[in-house]
C-alpha cells in the first residue's frame, strides 16, 4: 500500500514557505489512496541549540499549525518524532550504512555549519541519516517536500539501496520525492536568492503563520522588488527573482498558474500588485492563524492528539525496525 511520510522541524515559528511548500500539500494528500503520516521532527530541531521551554512551545505550536492548515489527526497519523523511539534506533542502524563522505556533501550541512565544521553538533552532520530513518521506518513510498530537501531525499534513496544491496534483501522502498507546484521554493522577501526560512535572523524576510494582518501587509509592502511593470507571462520574469517570487506566492495562494496571475496584472507595477497580494495573503492566512490560536488555547488537547498519534506511529514502525535488526543479525532473545 502506498504510504506518504513527511515532517517539519519545530525549530521556530512556521513560515509561509513551510505552509505552501509543505503543510498545504500535506492536507491535500489526505483521503487519497495512500496512508498519510506527518511528524514534528523535534529530534532534528535539537541538532542546533534549542531552549527547552521554547522548544516545548514550538512543538505544540507546530502541531496547531498542522491542524489549522487542514491536517486531520483522524485521517492522518500526526505525532512528534521523539515519542517514537524507532526513529532514533533506525537512525543508528543507518549511521552504519551511510558513508561520512555522503554527509559532508550535503549543501544544508555546509550552509548551516559554515566555516565552523569542527564545532557543530555531530547530529547536524548525521541529520540526513535520521531523516532516512524517519521515512524508511514506515517504508514510506513517497515524501512531499520543498525543493531544498531534494538532496536529502536522494541520500535516503542511497541508504535504502545500499542496505538492500549489502544484505541482499528488499527491505526498504526507493522513496519518491513529491516536489510539485509553484511554491516548492518560496524565497526570502528581502533577498530573492535566499529561501524563506524560519531561522533567518531578519523577521522581515518571512511571513510567519502567527503574523497579524497588519504585519503581513507591511512585510509585503516592504518586500524587495524592481521598478519594472509585470510582464504578460513568466518568460518575462527571467533575471527578476524577487518579482518571480511574489508572483509564485500569489499563484500558490490562489491555486492558479503564474501565467494566469500575470494575465491579470500585465503592465501593472508593484504599487498595484503588492496590495492585491497582501489582501490575498491575509485572507488565506487569517483563518489559519485563528484556528492555530484556538488549538493553542488547549495545550492538553494537543498533547493528547500527539500522544495518540505516536501510539499509532509506533504500531507501524516497531515491526519494521525489528525486522531490520533481524536482517542485520542483531540477536533478540525476548
Ligand atoms: N521557503 C520554502 N519554500 C518551500 N518549502 C519550504 N520548506 C521550508 N522552507 C520552504 C519545506 O518545509 C518543510 C519543512 O522544512 P523543515 O522545517 O524541516 O526545515 P527547512 O527545510 O530547513 O525549513 P526552514 O524553514 O528553512 O527551517 P530552518 O530555518 O530551521 O532550517 C520541508 O518540506 C521544506 O522543504
Boltz pocket constraint, residues with backbone or C-beta under 6 A from the ligand:
constraints:
  - pocket:
      binder: B
      contacts: [[A, 7], [A, 8], [A, 9], [A, 10], [A, 11], [A, 15], [A, 17], [A, 18], [A, 20], [A, 21], [A, 22], [A, 144], [A, 145], [A, 146], [A, 147], [A, 148], [A, 149], [A, 183], [A, 184], [A, 185], [A, 186], [A, 187], [A, 195], [A, 196], [A, 197], [A, 198], [A, 199], [A, 200]]
      max_distance: 6.0
